[in-house]
Amino acid sequence: MGLDDKIKNAAEDLGGKAKEGFGKVTGNEKLEAEGEAQQAKADVKKAGENVKDAFK
């Protein structure tokens, strides 16, 4: 994967962390769960990047 993909995944992870934190502060469990899901999605993408990078 290219640098662009890595940057997008990092941004998605940070966005998820922000959503989760805001959800915790405001007591919004739905927003908190969305943030956790967004972070998990970014983690899966990062794992895929690591596998592809290992085979280069």
N, C-alpha and C positions, 0 to 999 in steps of 0.2 A: 504494500500500500504506500501511497505517496504521502508526502508531508501534509498535503491538504486534508487527507482523510484523518491523519493523526490529530491535526488541529481541530477538526470538526468533532471528533470523538472526545477530545479533552474539553471542548466547549459544552458538549452534551452532558458530560459528567459534572462539570461545574454548575450547569443549569439545574441538574437534578439535585445536587447538594443544596443549592439555594432554595429550591422548591421545598425540599424536605425540612430545611431549617425554618423557613417561613411558616410551613405547616405546623411545626412543633410550637413555635412562638405564639401563633394565633389559635392553636388548638384545632386546626383544620386537619382531621385525619385523612381525608381524601387527598388533599394537596400533598401531605406528607408521604402517602403511599405512591402517588404519581412521581414524586421526586426519587423515591427508592427504586421504582421501576425504571425510571430514566437512567439512573446510575447503573443498574444491572445491565441494561441494554448497552450502555457504553463499555462496560466491563467485558461483555461478550465480544464486542467489536475489537477491543484491545487484544483479547486473547487470540482472535483470528489474525490480527496483524502480527503478533509475536510468532505464530506458527508460520506464516508466510515469510517473515523475515529470517526465520531459522533455516528455511530451505533455499535461501538465496545464495 
